Amino acid sequence: MYLPSFSRLVAVDLQGSEIMPDPDLLICYSALMFCDEVKIKVIAGKGGDGCVSFRREKFVPKGGPDGGDGGKGGNIIFKVNSNLNTLSHITSGKTYKGNDGVAGKGKNMHGKNAESTTLEVPSGTVVFNEDKSEMLADLNKENEEFTVVKGGKGGLGNARFVSSTHQAPRFAENGEPGEIKEIILELKLVADVGIIGLPSAGKSTLISVISNAKPKIAAYHFTTLIPNLGVVDMRKFGGSANDSFIAADIPGLIEGASKGKGLGHQFLKHISRTKLLVHLIDGTLEDTKQNYKTINKELKEFDKTLAKKDQIVVLNKIDMLDEKETKEKLKALKKIAPKAQIFAISAITGEGLKPLLFALTKKLMEIKKTESKIKKPTKPQEIAVLQPHLDKEQFEIEKVIKKKDYKIFRIKGKRIEQLIKMTDTNNIEGLERVYHFMEKAGIQRAVEKLGATFGDQIKILETKIPYRK
């Protein structure tokens, strides 16, 4: 379900005139309609249980075991859909569960593998773990996929446990539970050029004139509540199709935005993916130097790398200035930004747009060439070293808990934990299998060295198994 993509919210007085709404209301509303961060829980599907079955046919007095394996549980996959531009269709706080595999059946019938569950996300979605300490994936390309959690293995049927000494096993594995993760999805818009500036600098007007974006425009702050993306077709301005680029206007930057004031903090992160910034300044305001400093200070305080991005400074609304005022303001900007390219334009009349756009395409080409020259480090090829004498099941005795009459040895290890999840320890044959594995893996010897005696317990996950010599 999608929320309507309104780009402004207005209030009306008793005479029917539009008035500026409460900024706090705007912040709440924009958060609802432009969802760029959600926290969800994902659970992959459980594998199907293996089957305990024996062959039953007429005139076949002693049929053997024929229980089939369970099917694999379904994965949960994120897939990029470039037609999406928000995460609002993914509900924050919700649990998304994959499909379970089908249990095996008699006559060696394998249970059906579950289909994967695919959640579509916009291009520019970053997948983090629950506390954002680790980035799991960065999804940018159309139809790019990332498996966030994998489904559990299907349990083996009793036909798999037949041996020369055990010809009629009455035991089958349970299906393995699927992986469980709590993750954060964060959307960072993908654009070549980001247009930044104080409210009412003319960002929406500029992007509406140079691109196919159609933002709402009005004469008050916070008209734009969501970033607008548009394709700038350079053929309309005398260039070639290869020079076309994507531009985005970043709304709501004000003094204190980096500390969460206004709408800017919500959208500052979207600037991080842009290759080039257009710093738009309202030429009708008195102190253009201070306006320039304010925005750059917010960029630096939010993320120092943002302040280092290439900027082209643009003085807008020169149609409302005389020639002398324009020259004075350009001179002031040149003093404070001596290394930056500075342009004077009128977004509403189109004056000065063509030189600006060609300067942008030239700078983008330079940036792309520089990026292509930077060789990404390649991982050295790993040579497999075979060490059969070290090839043992890994486990750890995490803790020894001393009770009054007995001890509990808490064991941790990927394979033994998987085995416990897939084994019914109430089944005598299943329990025997666990004991056999612990002896083979060295767990039995390890707890003996720590003084395990009759009456003690071995705890794996939440399952307690009596120690036996």
C-alpha positions, 0 to 999 in steps of 0.5 A: 500500500502506498501513501499519496505523494503530495509534495506540500501541505497547506492550511486555509484561513477563514477567507480561503487564503493559504497560510503556512502550516505549523513546521512541526506538523510538516515534519510529522507529515513528511515523515509519513509520506516519505519513508526513508528508514524502517526497522523490521524483523525478518524470519526465513522459512523453516525446513520441512520435517523428515518422515518416518515411514516403512514400506507397506505393500501386498505380498512384501512381508518385510518392507524397509524404511521409505520416509522422504526428506523435508523441503527447504525453507524459503529465503527472504530476498530484497530486490531493487525496483527503480519505480519505487522512491520510498520505503513506505510500503514496508511497515516499520516494526513488522515481522516478515516471515518466509514460507516453510518447506513441506514435510517429507512423505512415505515412498521416499517422497521429498517435500516441496522446497518453499518459494522465496519471499521477495520484498521490493525496495527502491534503488539506493537502499542500504541494509544494516544490522539492528544497531547499524554497526554493520552494513549488510548490503548496498542496493543500487542497480535495477533488479539487484537482489540480496538474500537477507536471511536463508531458509532452514534445511529440510530434515532427513527422512528415516530412509537416510539413516539405514545402515548394515547395523541399523536396518529399521530406524524409527527416527527422522530429523526435524526441519531446521528453523530459518535464520532470524534477523532484525535489520534497518533499511535506510534509503539514500537517493541516487542522483548525480547532482544535488541542489542544496540551499536555504528554504525559498532559494528557488530549488524547486523552481530550478529543478522544474525548469531544467528537468522533467520533475514537477514539484509544487512551488509556493512563496513560503518556506517548507513548500517542498516536503520530499526530495524531488528527482528529475532527469536533465535532458541536455538535448533540450539545451543543445547538448547530447543525450550522453550528457544527461544526468539526474538531479535532486533538490534537497529540501528543508536545510536551515541553520541547526539542521544537522542537530535535528532542527526543521526538515533538513536532518531528515534529508541530509543523508541523501546528499551523500550519494550525489557526485556534485552539489549545486549550492543555490543562494537567494540573491534577494537576501541581504547577506549572501555570504552568511547564507553560504556559510550556514549551509556549509556549516550544516554539511560539515557538522552532519558529515565532514565528507559532505563538506568536501564534495565538489560544489558549484555556487549559483546566485539565483533570482538575478531578475530581481536585482540590478546589474550593480547588485549582482556584481557586488553579490558575486564579488562577495561570494568569490571572496568566501569561495575563491576556488568554486565556480560561481554562476548567476542565474534566474531560474524563473526566466531561464537567464544563465541556465545554459552555461550552468548546465554545461559546466555541470556536465563537464564537471560530472565527466571529470568526476566520473573519469577520476572515479574510473581511474581509482582501482578498487583493491582486489582480494588476493586469491585464497589457496585452500590448505588441507589440514585433515588432522585439524578438521574437527567440529568446532565447539566451545564450553561457554560456561560451567554452572555449579549446582548443589548436587550436579554441574551444567556444561553449556556448549556452544557451536554452529554444528552441534546447535544445528543438530539439536534444532533438528533432532527430537531428543525425546526419541531414543534413537534421536538422543543416541545420534546426539551422543554419537555426534558429541563423542565424535566431535570431542565434546564428551572428552572435553567435559570429562577433563573438566570433571563431568560425572554421573548426574551432570547435564550438558546444555545446548541452546535450551536443551539439556542432555544427561551426561553419560560416560 
